[in-house]
Amino acid sequence: MKFSKSIKPISYLKTHASEVIRDVAENQKTMVITHNGEAKVILQDVKVYEQTQEALALLKILALSVKNMKQKNYKPLDKTFKDIRKKIEEFKRSKNEIQS
């Protein structure tokens, strides 16, 4: 993404707030707002922000998975499914006991 066309001073935002917000929302843009010539904040469409947060969450999960694999901190797949089946059976038994 090129920010060169989306950099605006805070004075522009103050005088064109409605227009800027409409443009950012309709075009799913991201704008950099400067103050005293220095980038200070990002103005971003909420949908783009949510997508970014979801992507970051997935990357964190992936990083944790890689870390766990390197540390050999995982269970074999067959053991995992065996544990899940056991928990399902325990749940079914406890549910039947409650209903009885």
C-alpha positions as CSV (number, residue, x, y, z in Angstrom):
1,M,0.0,0.0,0.0
2,K,1.4,3.4,-0.9
3,F,0.8,6.1,1.6
4,S,2.3,8.9,-0.4
5,K,-1.1,10.0,-1.7
6,S,-2.8,9.4,1.7
7,I,-0.7,11.7,3.9
8,K,-2.5,14.7,5.1
9,P,-1.8,17.3,7.8
10,I,-4.0,17.6,10.8
11,S,-5.2,21.0,9.5
12,Y,-6.6,19.2,6.4
13,L,-8.4,16.7,8.6
14,K,-9.9,19.5,10.7
15,T,-11.3,21.4,7.7
16,H,-12.4,18.3,5.7
17,A,-13.3,15.8,8.4
18,S,-16.6,14.6,6.9
19,E,-15.1,14.3,3.4
20,V,-12.0,12.4,4.7
21,I,-14.1,10.0,6.8
22,R,-16.5,9.3,3.9
23,D,-13.5,8.7,1.5
24,V,-11.7,6.4,4.0
25,A,-14.9,4.4,4.7
26,E,-16.2,4.1,1.1
27,N,-12.9,3.2,-0.5
28,Q,-11.5,1.2,2.5
29,K,-8.5,3.5,2.6
30,T,-5.9,4.2,5.2
31,M,-4.6,7.7,5.8
32,V,-1.6,9.0,7.6
33,I,-2.3,12.2,9.6
34,T,0.7,14.4,10.3
35,H,1.2,17.0,13.1
36,N,4.1,19.5,12.7
37,G,5.3,17.6,9.7
38,E,5.6,14.3,11.5
39,A,3.4,11.2,11.0
40,K,1.3,10.9,14.2
41,V,-1.8,8.8,13.6
42,I,-3.4,6.4,11.1
43,L,-7.0,6.9,10.1
44,Q,-8.4,3.6,8.8
45,D,-11.7,2.1,7.7
46,V,-13.0,-0.2,10.5
47,K,-13.4,-3.2,8.1
48,V,-9.7,-2.9,7.1
49,Y,-8.8,-2.6,10.8
50,E,-10.7,-5.7,11.6
51,Q,-9.1,-7.6,8.8
52,T,-5.7,-6.5,10.0
53,Q,-6.4,-7.6,13.5
54,E,-7.7,-11.0,12.3
55,A,-4.6,-11.5,10.1
56,L,-2.3,-10.6,13.1
57,A,-4.2,-13.1,15.3
58,L,-3.6,-15.8,12.7
59,L,0.1,-14.9,12.5
60,K,0.4,-15.1,16.3
61,I,-1.2,-18.5,16.3
62,L,1.1,-19.6,13.5
63,A,4.2,-18.3,15.3
64,L,3.1,-20.1,18.5
65,S,2.6,-23.3,16.5
66,V,6.1,-23.1,15.0
67,K,7.6,-22.4,18.4
68,N,5.8,-25.4,19.9
69,M,6.9,-27.6,17.1
70,K,10.6,-26.5,17.5
71,Q,10.3,-27.2,21.3
72,K,8.6,-30.5,20.5
73,N,5.7,-29.4,22.6
74,Y,2.9,-31.2,20.9
75,K,0.9,-34.5,20.9
76,P,0.7,-36.9,18.1
77,L,-2.5,-36.7,16.1
78,D,-3.8,-40.1,17.1
79,K,-3.3,-39.3,20.8
80,T,-5.1,-36.0,20.4
81,F,-8.1,-37.7,18.8
82,K,-8.1,-40.4,21.5
83,D,-8.2,-37.7,24.2
84,I,-11.0,-35.9,22.4
85,R,-13.1,-39.1,22.1
86,K,-12.5,-39.8,25.8
87,K,-13.7,-36.3,26.7
88,I,-16.8,-36.8,24.6
89,E,-17.6,-40.1,26.3
90,E,-17.1,-38.5,29.7
91,F,-19.4,-35.7,28.7
92,K,-22.1,-38.1,27.5
93,R,-21.9,-40.1,30.7
94,S,-22.2,-37.0,32.9
95,K,-25.1,-35.8,30.9
96,N,-26.9,-39.2,31.2
97,E,-26.2,-39.2,35.0
98,I,-27.8,-35.7,35.3
99,Q,-30.9,-36.8,33.3
100,S,-31.3,-40.0,35.4
